[in-house]
């Protein structure tokens, strides 16, 4: 992001162009898609009002926006009195070749099932790094926890995911959402 | 299997939407809204970063007084325990490094089954009878300590480290600051990733009967590691970075670095 220009509107437009898709995905992973646009709008409006607080490096600016969006989402959940954890759908930008296509549908189903057995906090930790590409320090700031605490949470989440992958037939009711009130899912590749 | 890649492969793709009408309408509505236009910043630093820099400068000034009295004293404060420990490191022989690195990575993967088997780089050092290594991958970093009896202990692991580009020239991410208890008592193990301009790292530990101790870290390929006997909680420990152009960045609080990296 070029901050050499003093024109705030130009700076904001550049930020918007560079981060809109990532921010929309961030929101869509965590809230019903119909509401994600509102979260994005509120987040960018905050960024416009507080442009001076937005870090200059693009990856830090992106993490800053995720932090604002995380708070917007949290306030929405709170105001709606919904005691639910993360509503986490995994979406990504399309790319040319999907390795999972070659590995087969069965492996993907196992992964989806293992994913569904993670807690919302565990899904959140993995999503922030694997999908949203944040470092541990950035992800910790988004969640309001220390970097070591986030590192531990991520480690546990990944360990549990691997454990679920190795024992996909443990006595867990897989045909129901593991956490009431959530709609956690992994979509399939197009 | 790389878990992250498998998850990404399993996910539902969506097309870019920033160029679509709803996104364009939102942008125009924000920049033409009656909200007072923000003050543009051109210095590349947020006010928060400026405040942090000011705090760092003050810390540097304060630390300068203490650092003036700090010096390298072998074994000071170590007592009979860790008697062979030295404030300056010695290189770890290549064969030793490879063996210890393999054992360390194996321990990490056995203990933390969530980590991927990515290719790793091993850095190491010796201080007296003891060896210390860090194993670095793009997704995690871990450290292992070899005691004088040959026992290897996995000391720390950190996930999702910062990349080199983020650290720039004089940034630093502390990747571990663990305390380990061996048969000789407690010791502190530190590792980190530094910017491209950093050629030396020193750790100033305030405890010690004769005043602050300065521990010289091993710096290799942008990573540093050091360990030292320490019974306390690490209060007041600071890190100094020596840069290729002769400048130094002093007074970086180890505790603050443990919480968040400093980027350049």
Interface residues (C-beta under 8 A of the other chain):
Chain A: X3 X4 X5 X6 X7 X8 X9 X11 X12 X13 X16 X17 X20 X21 X24 X25 X28 X37 X40 X41 X44 X45 X48 X49 X50 X51 X52 X53 X54 X55 X56 X57 X59 X60 X89 X90 X91 X92 X93 X94 X95 X98 X99 X100 X101 X103 X107 X108 X111 X112 X115 X126 X129 X130 X131 X134 X135 X136 X137 X139 X140 X141 X146 X147 X148 X150 X151 X154 X155 X156 X157 X158 X159 X160 X161 X162 X163 X186 X187 X188 X189 X190
Chain B: X3 X4 X5 X6 X7 X8 X9 X10 X11 X12 X13 X14 X15 X16 X17 X18 X22 X23 X26 X27 X30 X31 X33 X35 X37 X38 X39 X40 X41 X42 X43 X44 X45 X46 X47 X48 X49 X112 X113 X114 X115 X157 X158 X159 X160 X161 X162 X163 X166 X173 X258 X259 X260 X261 X263
